[in-house]
Amino acid sequence: MNPPGKVASSELIGRRLFGSRSVGKGSGRIHHRAFLNTNSLDLSVDRNQYAPPEFLKAIAEQNGRDRKLSFNGWGVLSAEDASETGCSVRACPNSENPFHAEIRLPESMVAKDDRVLEAKRLARQAVHRDPDRSPRSPRS
């Protein structure tokens, strides 16, 4: 299924989680570093609601191998939750992943402290979805 060109506010998006410390053992809490990008105002996410789960998992596992990190699932949240503080979510399909999107932080979040606060907020909003569980699942 081809996703629509615009990301709806109710759409579920997922940030890929890599490395053993991305999710707290037992708690399932996502570490804010998973949502922190100090090089750009953009955060790559998957449009989980439209993508076949096996497709996303295969891409994520390959990304993990390329980075020499284990893939630990997704931090899933709605586009509306991601947009609460002025962020926008836009579709950004590419040749590798037609289900790619980006959370764009506001231009006002240039300071690292602001980005860290936003990463903490996004991590609190997100629900961990294990790699073997469908990333389309709504909040538990």
Beta strands, then each sheet from edge to edge (+ up, - down):
strand 1: 12-18
strand 2: 42-46
strand 3: 71-78
strand 4: 88-91
strand 5: 100-104
strand 6: 127-129
sheet 1: 1+ 3- 6+
sheet 2: 2+ 5- 4+
end
